[in-house]
């Protein structure tokens, strides 16, 4: 962890991302997160001490996109905190995945708070209201990033009220959204080569339009 003297007078910030909550918030708004751009967004004007990403993962799946994302994040500036998710069924036989990272995230925020000026929390989960209040008592500001523009809204009202500031995710989409590659231009069509007219069946110099139909048949 960087010490206080390294910040050069800039605000010391740490970012804490509730991975599942951010995924569903961005999906509800119709875009995907560019996590490299997200780091740049917060690192341009602050001293970004650390960025955490929290996710639960099924270990039994051969192809796991969450695992691929977590591996990429771990090599590109994030501290990934994960634990195995549990594949369960409810009383109706419907399959669901259980993997709650709230306690892990809350403990890390509390432990990091004495070395920070400002915490940015990417989550709308109302369960974080109490830990946000505890961090504020330590003199650390807390900004919550989530969205009110999905149906239903992804941020709990009690968490938004408790935070020192609220950033609407849709308002920063232009800064942190993944850019779709430009489609290649369509191939240029060459000018058609003029084709010699095909003479109608039975055409002769005397009958240039071919055989005339027998109108009396």
C-alpha positions in Angstrom: 0.0 0.0 0.0 1.3 3.5 -0.8 1.9 5.7 2.2 0.5 9.1 2.8 3.6 10.9 1.7 3.3 9.6 -1.9 0.2 11.4 -2.9 1.8 14.7 -3.7 -1.1 16.6 -2.1 -3.8 14.9 -4.1 -6.8 13.2 -2.6 -6.1 9.5 -1.8 -8.8 7.4 -3.2 -9.6 3.7 -3.3 -12.3 2.1 -5.6 -14.3 -0.9 -4.4 -16.4 -2.7 -7.0 -19.2 -5.1 -6.2 -18.8 -7.0 -9.4 -22.2 -8.6 -9.8 -24.0 -5.3 -8.9 -22.0 -3.3 -11.4 -22.5 -5.9 -14.1 -26.3 -5.9 -13.8 -26.4 -2.1 -13.5 -24.4 -1.6 -16.7 -26.4 -4.3 -18.5 -29.6 -2.6 -17.5 -28.3 0.6 -19.1 -27.2 -1.2 -22.2 -23.5 -1.0 -22.1 -20.4 -2.8 -20.9 -17.6 -1.5 -18.6 -14.2 -0.7 -20.0 -12.2 -1.4 -16.8 -9.0 0.2 -18.0 -11.0 3.4 -18.8 -12.5 3.2 -15.3 -9.1 3.3 -13.7 -8.1 6.2 -15.9 -11.3 8.1 -15.0 -10.5 8.1 -11.3 -6.7 8.3 -11.6 -6.6 11.4 -13.6 -7.4 13.9 -10.9 -6.8 11.8 -7.7 -4.1 9.6 -6.2 -5.6 6.2 -6.8 -4.2 4.0 -4.0 -6.0 0.8 -5.0 -8.9 -0.6 -6.9 -10.7 -3.8 -5.7 -13.0 -6.0 -7.6 -15.2 -8.6 -5.7 -16.8 -11.6 -7.3 -17.9 -15.1 -6.6 -17.2 -17.8 -9.2 -18.3 -21.3 -10.0 -15.3 -23.5 -10.1 -16.9 -26.4 -11.9 -17.5 -24.6 -15.3 -15.0 -25.3 -18.0 -15.7 -22.0 -19.7 -16.1 -19.2 -17.2 -16.3 -15.6 -18.5 -16.1 -14.3 -15.0 -12.8 -16.1 -14.4 -11.4 -14.7 -17.7 -12.4 -11.2 -16.6 -10.9 -11.7 -13.1 -7.6 -12.9 -14.6 -7.5 -9.8 -16.9 -8.2 -7.5 -14.0 -5.5 -9.0 -11.8 -2.9 -8.2 -14.5 -4.2 -4.7 -15.2 -4.2 -2.8 -12.0 -7.0 -4.4 -9.9 -6.9 -6.5 -6.7 -9.4 -9.2 -7.3 -11.1 -10.8 -4.3 -13.1 -13.9 -5.0 -14.5 -17.0 -3.5 -16.3 -20.1 -4.8 -20.0 -19.7 -5.5 -22.5 -22.3 -4.6 -24.8 -23.9 -7.2 -28.1 -24.4 -5.4 -31.8 -25.1 -6.1 -34.8 -23.5 -4.4 -38.0 -25.2 -3.3 -39.4 -25.2 -6.8 -36.4 -26.9 -8.3 -35.1 -23.7 -9.9 -31.3 -23.4 -10.1 -29.6 -20.3 -8.7 -26.0 -19.3 -7.8 -25.3 -18.1 -4.3 -22.1 -16.2 -3.6 -22.2 -13.1 -1.4 -19.1 -10.9 -1.2 -20.6 -8.1 1.0 -18.7 -9.0 4.2 -15.3 -9.2 2.4 -15.9 -5.8 0.7 -17.0 -4.2 3.9 -14.0 -5.5 6.0 -11.6 -4.2 3.3 -13.2 -0.8 3.2 -12.9 -0.5 7.0 -9.3 -1.6 7.0 -8.3 0.7 4.2 -10.1 3.8 5.5 -7.3 5.1 7.8 -5.0 5.4 4.8 -7.6 7.2 2.5 -9.3 10.5 2.1 -12.1 9.2 -0.2 -13.7 5.8 -1.0 -15.6 5.2 -4.2 -18.1 2.3 -3.9 -19.6 0.8 -7.0 -22.7 -0.8 -5.6 -26.3 0.0 -4.8 -26.8 -2.6 -2.1 -28.5 -1.1 0.9 -26.6 -3.5 3.2 -23.6 -1.2 2.8 -25.3 1.8 4.5 -24.0 0.9 7.9 -20.4 0.4 6.9 -20.5 3.6 4.9 -21.6 5.4 8.1 -18.8 3.8 10.1 -16.2 4.9 7.5 -17.6 8.5 7.5 -17.0 8.6 11.2 -13.3 8.0 10.5 -13.3 11.2 8.5 -13.3 9.5 5.1 -15.7 10.7 2.3 -17.7 8.0 0.5 -19.1 8.3 -3.0 -21.6 5.7 -4.3 -21.8 4.9 -8.0 -24.9 3.2 -9.2 -28.0 4.0 -11.2 -31.6 5.2 -10.8 -32.3 4.9 -14.5 -33.1 1.2 -14.6 -36.4 -0.4 -13.7 -36.3 -1.0 -10.9 -33.4 1.3 -9.8 -30.2 -0.5 -8.8 -29.4 1.7 -5.8 -31.1 1.5 -2.4 -32.5 4.9 -1.3 -30.9 4.5 2.2 -27.4 4.0 0.7 -27.8 7.0 -1.6 -28.9 9.2 1.3 -26.0 8.0 3.5 -23.3 8.7 0.9 -21.4 12.0 0.7 -22.0 12.0 -3.0 -23.8 9.9 -5.6 -22.6 9.4 -9.2 -25.3 8.2 -11.7 -23.6 5.5 -13.7 -25.4 6.6 -16.9 -23.8 10.1 -16.5 -20.3 8.6 -16.9 -21.1 6.0 -19.5 -19.1 8.0 -22.2 -16.0 7.8 -20.0 -16.1 4.2 -18.9 -18.0 2.3 -21.6 -16.4 -0.3 -23.8 -16.2 1.0 -27.3 -17.5 -1.3 -30.0 -15.1 -1.8 -32.9 -16.0 0.2 -36.0 -17.4 -2.1 -38.7 -15.2 -2.4 -41.8 -16.4 -0.2 -44.7 -18.4 -2.1 -47.4 -16.3 -3.1 -50.4 -16.4 -0.7 -53.3 -18.5 -1.9 -56.1 -16.9 -1.7 -59.5 -18.9 -0.2 -62.4 -20.9 -2.9 -64.1 -19.5 -4.0 -67.5 -22.0 -3.3 -70.3 -23.3 -6.5 -71.7 -24.2 -7.0 -75.3 -28.0 -7.3 -75.6 -29.2 -10.8 -76.1 -31.3 -11.3 -79.2 -34.7 -12.7 -78.5 -35.4 -16.3 -79.5 -35.9 -16.5 -83.2 -34.7 -13.0 -84.0 -33.6 -12.3 -87.5 -32.8 -9.1 -89.4 -36.3 -9.2 -90.8 -37.8 -9.9 -87.3 -35.6 -8.1 -84.8 -38.0 -8.8 -81.8 -38.0 -12.6 -82.5 -40.9 -14.8 -83.1 -44.3 -13.2 -82.8 -46.8 -15.0 -80.8 -49.8 -16.6 -82.6 -52.5 -14.3 -81.4 -55.2 -16.4 -83.0 -54.2 -19.6 -81.2 
